[in-house]
Amino acid sequence: MTTLPDWMRPPRPEGWLADDLDHLPYAPRHTELIDGALVFMMSPQRRWHSSVIFSLRSTLTAQAPDGFVVDSEMTVRLDEHNRPEPDVVVATRTIAPDATWYPVGDVVLAVEVVSPESAHRDRTVKLHKYAEAGIAHFWRIEDDAGATTVHAYERDDATGAYVPVAIARDTLELDRPFPLQIDVAGLNAHR
């Protein structure tokens, strides 16, 4: 039986808390907190994944009006037991340079670029967590047999769940969270 290093042991019986992530110097990059459990991104990402994130972040930044900030590699504090790291975040205000997370109330769009290792979390767990936390928009981007596909969702306030608003393989045009047009097929042009 493998013994866990001390830093991997939860500091309390109910697990980890959101603030604990800032005090784990030995944790790998992109460590998330889901339901009080640490989730490590241990498998290497495919080039497609990083190309889509880079292109999407650049495209959204170029189109975002004043009052919006586009970021990546930052967690979002949903509540005391959940601090996931969307691949791309659009928020309504800039956070401090030394901040490690966005407050959920500032996030208007969370984007997950699906990889084989994260597929279940991205398609189900995070989709429900983001909706429950009140994030208005969620996009899931998939490599569908070589075609980049964006599944765009908007939160229905009456049910508190996401409803699909678009599935795009060529061009995505939406008016929320701000007017935007994205060349979906070109997101992985840097392959």
KAZI-V614128 format. One record per run of one state. SS is the DSSP state (2 for helix, 1 for strand, 0 for the rest). FROM is the first residue (numbers start at 1). LEN is the number of residues. Records with the same first field share a line. If there is no record, write none. Layout:
SS = FROM-LEN ; FROM-LEN
//
This chain:
0 = 1-5 ; 9-9 ; 24-8 ; 35-2 ; 40-7 ; 64-5 ; 72-3 ; 80-2 ; 85-3 ; 92-9 ; 114-5 ; 134-3 ; 145-2 ; 157-4 ; 169-2 ; 175-5 ; 187-5
2 = 6-3 ; 18-6 ; 47-17 ; 104-3 ; 119-15 ; 184-3
1 = 32-3 ; 37-3 ; 69-3 ; 75-5 ; 82-3 ; 88-4 ; 101-3 ; 107-7 ; 137-8 ; 147-10 ; 161-8 ; 171-4 ; 180-4
//
